[in-house]
Amino acid sequence: MPKYKEYVERMLAGNKELFEEYAKLEGSYSRDEEAYQEEFNRLGGKVVVVVKEWEDKLCRQSEKAGYSGYTTALAEKFQNEVKKHFPLIDHVGIIIKPFTIRKISLS
């Protein structure tokens, strides 16, 4: 198993409750973005922090081994593996405001 997949599995196992709650919320958010936007951003922010910490651990490990030139590709592979589990993770932090058109009074 590639190292980045191993780190994703370790991350998911170590924060099981958080990721289970997020996966459930992501399902609800995919059905109704407006209703779940605030909660999705709040919980998603915590998830993004955990993902970033694990990405940093993985890249630091590679840099110590002398493969610093490959860390960008490794980080991208890690993020793609996370997106396989949570396809809407890139939507965290997006604020959706309903679009309205104002009436213009010509009189």
N, C-alpha and C positions, 0 to 999 in steps of 0.2 A: 504494500500500500504506500503510495506517495506520502511524503512528509506533510504536505499541506492538507491532505485528506485526513491524516491522523490527527492533526491539530484541530480541524473542524470537529471531528468526532469527540475529541477530548473536551473541547469547548462546550459542545452540546451536552455531554454527560455531566460536566462539572456545574452547569447552570441549568439543570433540567427543568425546574419549576418555571424559571423566567422564560425560557424558550417555548415551553408548552403553553404558557399564558399568551405569549406573543403570537404563536401560531394560531391559536384560537381567535385572537383579536384580529389577526391579519385576514382570516376567513370572513369575519363579520365586516371588516373594512372593505374588502373586495366587493361585497354586495351593496354596501351603502357608505360611500366615502364621507359624505357630509355629516352623517349622524355619529360616526366614530372617529372623525379627524382629530379632535383634541386628545382623546384617550390614546389613539394610535401614535401620535407624536410624543406623548408623555412616556409611554412604555417603550416605544421604539427608540427613544433617546437612550434609555438604559441599555437596550440591546446593542445599539450601535457602539456604545462605549466598550462593552464586553468584547464585541467583534474586533474593534480596533486594538484592544489590549492583546488579544490572541494573535492578531496579525503582526503586531510589533514583536511579540515573543518569537514567532516563527522567523521573521526577517532578521532579528538580532542573532538568532542561532546560526543562520546562514552567513551573516557578516563575520561572526567569530571564526567560522570555518574557512574564511577566505574567499567566499563566493559573493562578495558585495555587488558585483556586476549583474548578478542574476536576481537580486531581491525584488526589483520592479516586476518582473515576470512572475515571480513566486507570489507576490502580494496579489497580483491580478488573478492568478489561479485560485488562490485562497478565497478571494471575493466572489469569484464565479461559483465556487463550491458552496459558499454560504447562500448565494442566490438560488441555487438548486433547491435548497431547503426552504428559503423564504424569498419568493420572487418579488415581493413588494417592498423589500427593505430599502430600496432607493427612494421610496416615497416618504420616508420618515423626515419630518421637518418641513414638508410642503404644506403651505396654507392655501386652502381652496376657499375662495370667496364666491358666492353666487353672483352671476352676471345679471345685471338688471339694466333696462333701458328706461331712461326718464322721459316722461311725456313733455313735449314742448308746446307751450301755449302760444298761439299766433295772435291772439287778441290783445 
